[in-house]
């Protein structure tokens, strides 16, 4: 009877340690991926997401702008900083152009009625 109790206790302890180590491993993987991105890539991605937030506040975001930001984040996670910066700059450009287009459309009526 005591032997069965000790086996259950040992198996529970091992299972708990295994689960804890699995969860701890996930956080170190995400930290390692974040460490691969250069500060320039991180800054470019942050600038692009800020520009996209401004464009979204007008409800005037171009179709692929957020896709480019996602590609930039994926490239940064993979350690390809040059591609991450290029895609983030492309997303930022599109977001800023969308804001300019929104302002232009608001000030210039293009309808037939004047």
C-alpha positions as CSV (number, residue, x, y, z in Angstrom):
1,X,0.0,0.0,0.0
2,X,2.8,2.4,0.9
3,X,4.6,1.5,-2.3
4,X,1.6,2.4,-4.5
5,X,1.3,5.8,-2.7
6,X,5.0,6.6,-3.3
7,X,4.7,5.7,-7.0
8,X,1.7,7.9,-7.4
9,X,3.5,10.7,-5.6
10,X,6.6,10.3,-7.7
11,X,4.7,10.2,-11.0
12,X,2.7,13.3,-10.0
13,X,5.9,15.2,-9.2
14,X,7.6,14.1,-12.4
15,X,4.5,15.2,-14.4
16,X,4.4,18.6,-12.7
17,X,8.1,19.1,-13.4
18,X,7.7,18.1,-17.0
19,X,4.7,20.5,-17.5
20,X,6.6,23.4,-15.8
21,X,9.7,22.9,-17.9
22,X,7.6,22.8,-21.1
23,X,6.0,26.2,-20.2
24,X,9.3,27.7,-19.3
25,X,10.8,26.5,-22.6
26,X,8.1,28.5,-24.5
27,X,9.1,31.8,-22.9
28,X,12.8,31.3,-23.7
29,X,12.0,30.6,-27.3
30,X,10.1,33.9,-27.7
31,X,12.8,35.8,-25.9
32,X,15.4,34.2,-28.2
33,X,13.3,35.3,-31.3
34,X,13.0,38.8,-30.0
35,X,16.8,38.9,-29.4
36,X,17.4,38.1,-33.1
37,X,15.7,41.3,-34.2
38,X,18.0,44.3,-34.4
39,X,17.1,47.6,-32.7
40,X,16.7,49.2,-36.1
41,X,14.2,46.5,-37.2
42,X,12.3,46.8,-33.9
43,X,12.1,50.6,-34.3
44,X,11.0,50.3,-37.9
45,X,8.2,47.9,-37.0
46,X,7.1,50.1,-34.1
47,X,7.0,53.2,-36.4
48,X,5.0,51.2,-39.0
49,X,2.5,50.0,-36.4
50,X,2.0,53.6,-35.1
51,X,1.4,54.8,-38.7
52,X,-1.1,52.0,-39.3
53,X,-2.9,52.9,-36.0
54,X,-3.3,56.5,-37.3
55,X,-4.6,55.2,-40.6
56,X,-7.0,52.9,-38.8
57,X,-8.3,55.7,-36.7
58,X,-9.6,57.3,-40.0
59,X,-10.9,53.9,-41.1
60,X,-8.8,54.3,-44.2
61,X,-6.2,51.5,-44.4
62,X,-5.0,50.1,-47.7
63,X,-5.5,46.4,-48.4
64,X,-1.9,45.1,-48.0
65,X,-0.5,47.5,-45.4
66,X,-1.1,45.2,-42.4
67,X,0.1,42.2,-44.4
68,X,3.5,44.0,-45.0
69,X,3.7,44.7,-41.2
70,X,3.1,41.0,-40.5
71,X,5.8,40.0,-43.0
72,X,8.2,42.5,-41.3
73,X,7.5,40.9,-37.9
74,X,8.0,37.4,-39.3
75,X,11.3,38.4,-40.9
76,X,12.4,40.0,-37.6
77,X,11.5,36.9,-35.7
78,X,13.6,34.8,-38.2
79,X,16.5,37.2,-37.8
80,X,16.4,38.7,-41.3
81,X,16.7,42.3,-40.2
82,X,17.2,43.8,-43.7
83,X,13.9,42.3,-44.9
84,X,12.2,43.3,-41.7
85,X,13.3,46.9,-42.1
86,X,12.3,47.0,-45.8
87,X,8.8,45.5,-45.2
88,X,8.2,47.8,-42.1
89,X,9.2,50.9,-44.1
90,X,6.9,49.7,-46.9
91,X,4.0,49.3,-44.5
92,X,4.8,52.7,-42.9
93,X,4.8,54.4,-46.3
94,X,1.5,52.9,-47.3
95,X,-0.1,53.9,-44.0
96,X,1.1,57.5,-44.3
97,X,0.0,57.6,-48.0
98,X,-3.4,56.3,-46.9
99,X,-3.7,59.2,-44.4
100,X,-2.8,61.7,-47.1
101,X,-5.3,60.2,-49.4
102,X,-8.0,60.3,-46.7
103,X,-7.3,64.0,-46.1
104,X,-7.3,64.7,-49.9
105,X,-10.6,62.9,-50.3
106,X,-12.2,64.9,-47.5
107,X,-11.2,68.3,-48.9
108,X,-11.7,67.7,-52.7
109,X,-15.2,66.6,-53.7
110,X,-15.1,64.5,-56.8
111,X,-18.9,64.1,-57.3
112,X,-20.9,65.5,-60.2
113,X,-22.9,67.8,-58.0
114,X,-21.2,71.0,-57.0
